[in-house]
Amino acid sequence: MDHLFPSTGRLAAIDYGTVRIGIAICDPDRILASPLEIYQVGQTARDEKYFKQLAKQERLVGFVVGLPIHCDGKESDKSRESRRFARWLHQQTELPVRMFDERFTTSAAKERLRSQSLTRQKKKKQLDAVAALVLLETFLESSRYHDGEVGHAIDQLTGDQEGLDR
């Protein structure tokens, strides 16, 4: 599945959480990215419908899901949750999914929001979508400099992860 990740077309980045999911999208030329929304996780059937509809409405060709990695490069329980979600997302939408290191995306998103004159509550509401935006921008920029070969396939572990139960 890894070699099938498209090099052109619209992508959606996912800042995965068990309660809220931040979503950002890019244009088909992958030049501009923007935050789309924050999805409140609900019942499985509703979630399935939402992501299938998102893929169709936005004419997506793939997803980039944030992979939480510790500063030492090792994965965690949150990493496994993100991988499970990425596999589920692929099964539901039948679109390719890449995992991409999301270290520091939330702090970068907070910094961006800090410079805006919004209330604390509005900043909190936008945080996950802006974190998804930072993830997508970083993915797109890395892709430009590495001929599109960035991130990881859903089941490709990072670093020294041999002992992790996938």
Secondary structure, DSSP 8 states (H G I E B T S, - for coil): -GGG--SSSEEEEEE--SSEEEEEEE-TTSS-EEEEEEEE---HHHHHHHHHHHHHHTTEEEEEEEE-B-TTS-B-HHHHHHHHHHHHHHHHH---EEEEE-TTHHHHHHHHHHTS---HHHHHHHHHHHHHHHHHHHHHHHHHHTTT--SEETT---SS-TT---
